Amino acid sequence: RREIAIEDVVKRAGQKVVRAGNELRSPCPICKAGANSGSLPFRIVGERWRCYAGCDRGGDVVDLYAELEGF
């Protein structure tokens, strides 16, 4: 959990990550919310993430990887 950054997992999923203040934002790599609208509902703060649209899921890097891989 400490060696893999959530940002890297999001980028590997093909999403662009943008810094906004103390958080990182992106289209959601799980539900793809924001991919076509330009909104950035997926937010990373510290070692936690949450989608504020679409799927409304959140967690740590392991939870994100599990969601993306369908575990």
C-alpha positions in Angstrom: 0.0 0.0 0.0 2.8 2.4 0.7 4.9 1.6 -2.4 2.2 2.2 -5.0 0.7 5.6 -5.5 -3.1 5.8 -6.3 -2.1 8.4 -9.0 0.0 5.8 -10.8 -2.9 3.3 -10.8 -5.3 5.9 -12.2 -2.8 6.8 -15.0 -2.3 3.2 -15.9 -6.1 3.0 -16.3 -5.7 5.6 -19.0 -7.0 8.7 -17.1 -5.3 12.1 -16.9 -4.6 13.3 -13.4 -4.8 17.1 -12.6 -3.6 18.8 -9.4 -6.2 21.0 -7.8 -5.0 22.5 -4.5 -4.2 19.7 -2.0 -5.9 17.0 -4.1 -5.6 15.3 -7.4 -8.6 15.0 -9.7 -9.4 12.8 -12.7 -12.3 11.3 -14.6 -13.3 8.2 -12.7 -11.3 5.1 -13.9 -14.1 2.8 -12.6 -17.3 4.3 -13.9 -15.8 6.7 -16.4 -17.8 9.6 -15.0 -16.4 12.9 -16.3 -14.6 11.2 -19.3 -16.7 13.0 -21.9 -17.9 16.0 -19.9 -14.6 17.4 -18.7 -15.7 17.3 -15.1 -13.2 15.7 -12.7 -15.3 13.8 -10.0 -12.6 11.4 -9.0 -10.5 12.8 -6.2 -7.4 11.7 -4.5 -6.4 13.2 -1.1 -3.4 11.6 0.6 -3.7 7.8 0.4 -7.5 7.8 -0.2 -9.7 8.2 -3.2 -13.4 8.7 -3.9 -15.7 9.2 -7.0 -18.1 12.0 -6.3 -20.3 11.0 -9.3 -21.3 7.9 -11.1 -20.2 5.0 -8.8 -19.7 6.9 -5.5 -17.0 4.4 -4.5 -13.8 5.1 -2.5 -11.0 3.6 -0.6 -7.2 3.1 -0.7 -4.9 2.0 -3.5 -5.7 -1.7 -3.0 -9.5 -1.0 -3.2 -9.0 0.9 -6.4 -6.9 -1.9 -8.0 -9.5 -4.5 -6.9 -12.3 -2.4 -8.5 -10.4 -2.0 -11.7 -9.5 -5.7 -12.0 -13.0 -6.8 -11.0 -12.0 -8.6 -7.7 
